[in-house]
Amino acid sequence: RFSRAALRDYARLLGAFIAAERQKGLAVEVGVELDIKVALSSLPELQGSEQDQPAVLVQLSSRSRASPKNSEDKILWSGCFCCVYGDDLSENMPEDFTCLPLFLANGAESYMSVVGNWFQKTFDCIFRRLAISPFSLTWMVAMWTGCKVDKATSAVELVFSVPRLPQPLDISYAIHPEDAKALWDTIQKTPGEITQEEVDVFMDCLYSHFHRHFKIHLSATKLVKVSTAIASAHCDGIVKMLHSQYLSGVLMLLTELAISQIQ
């Protein structure tokens, strides 16, 4: 029963819900008393294909009571429902069903909790962290390493967690971006197409190189994070997008993961 024509009404109801939660003692801001404003808007440009439904942006902003009246509101938290190239899921949905499986949030977890609770109570939906498996992380690092960028100043970095130890131990493995790109170019057979075999060969080469120098088998560890000039992704769903040119490609991968976990 989600209606884009009612975005203003939803913003008003969500604002009232946040105010009620704060009065119950669930304060979302410590210190200066702030008036929180809620805005919901449509983002039709954040689509991969015509079948994707337009994204919906949720913003919480505030203005201190001590601030001048003509001062701009400060964005406290923002979230975005979207679906980028989610054609497979959209095709199987009823016409009156709103299909936006991916939710991107930027800001304090306390706001995410309150906003998520309201949407779950108001609509038939559920919020949970997007789990990114080591398998998916290997695909991400291979795909993003192969992307062309003007200046790839940041290294390609892989972070591995060592299991079954009394104390947590992570291994960080950084590769110069040009070296990583050169390796990938020798492996990829068809530009624009990636196979599981190519991803496996790419990772095996990195593992072999690491073992040659440090005598450590990374295949016995768990890949928990990858970082490139395009984006970084952590297994617990924290993603940082670093290159606007490849934004739709990153969101396509995340949408695909979200859909697979829903199904």
PESUL-V65904 format. One record per pair of residues at least 24 apart in sequence whose ideal C-beta (glycine too) atoms are under 7 Angstrom apart, sorted by the first residue. I is the first residue (numbers start at 1). GAP is how many residues later the second one is. D is the distance in Angstrom with one decimal. If there is no record, write none. Layout:
i = {I/I}
gap = {GAP/GAP}
d = {D/D}
//
This chain:
i = {1/2/2/4/7/7/7/10/11/11/11/14/14/14/17/18/21/28/28/28/32/33/34/34/35/35/35/36/36/36/37/37/37/43/46/47/48/48/48/48/49/49/51/51/52/52/52/52/52/53/53/53/53/55/55/55/55/56/56/58/60/76/76/77/77/77/78/78/79/79/79/79/80/82/83/84/84/84/84/85/85/86/86/88/89/101/101/101/101/102/102/102/103/129/129/130/130/130/130/131/131/131/132/132/132/132/134/134/136/137/137/137/137/138/138/138/139/140/140/140/141/141/142/142/142/142/143/144/144/144/145/145/145/145/146/146/146/147/147/149/149/152/152/154/154/156/156/157/158/158/159/159/160/160/160/160/160/161/161/161/162/163/163/171/173/177}
gap = {122/96/121/38/33/34/35/30/27/28/29/24/101/104/101/96/93/82/83/86/32/32/28/30/27/28/30/24/26/40/24/25/36/37/36/37/36/37/200/204/36/38/36/39/31/32/33/34/38/30/45/46/47/25/26/27/45/25/44/57/51/31/35/30/31/34/28/29/24/25/26/36/24/169/172/164/167/168/171/167/170/169/173/171/170/154/157/158/161/152/153/156/24/107/108/107/124/127/128/104/106/130/101/103/105/125/88/89/121/86/89/96/98/61/65/85/60/86/93/113/85/87/42/52/57/60/51/84/86/87/35/36/39/83/35/38/42/83/99/80/94/25/77/73/75/24/72/70/65/68/65/66/58/61/62/63/64/60/61/63/59/58/59/50/37/52}
d = {6.8/4.2/5.7/5.8/4.2/6.5/6.9/5.3/4.5/5.6/4.6/4.8/6.9/5.2/4.7/5.6/5.3/4.7/5.6/6.3/5.3/6.2/4.0/5.9/6.2/6.0/6.9/5.7/5.2/6.9/5.0/6.9/6.3/6.9/5.3/6.7/4.0/3.5/5.7/5.9/5.8/5.9/4.9/4.8/4.8/6.3/6.8/6.0/6.7/5.9/6.3/5.9/6.1/5.6/6.1/3.8/7.0/4.4/6.5/6.4/5.9/6.3/6.6/3.1/6.2/3.9/5.2/6.3/6.1/6.6/4.5/6.2/4.7/6.5/5.7/5.8/4.0/5.0/4.9/4.4/6.4/4.9/5.8/7.0/4.8/6.4/4.3/5.3/5.7/5.5/4.9/4.5/6.6/6.1/4.2/4.0/6.8/6.1/5.9/6.9/6.5/6.9/5.7/5.1/6.3/6.5/5.8/4.1/6.1/5.0/5.0/6.3/6.8/5.5/5.3/6.6/5.7/5.6/5.5/6.5/4.0/6.4/6.6/6.5/4.6/5.1/6.1/4.0/4.0/6.1/4.8/6.0/5.0/5.9/7.0/4.8/6.2/5.3/5.8/5.0/6.2/3.7/4.1/7.0/5.1/4.1/5.3/4.3/6.3/5.5/5.5/4.0/5.6/3.9/6.4/5.7/6.7/6.3/4.7/4.8/5.2/6.9/6.2/6.5/5.9/6.0}
//
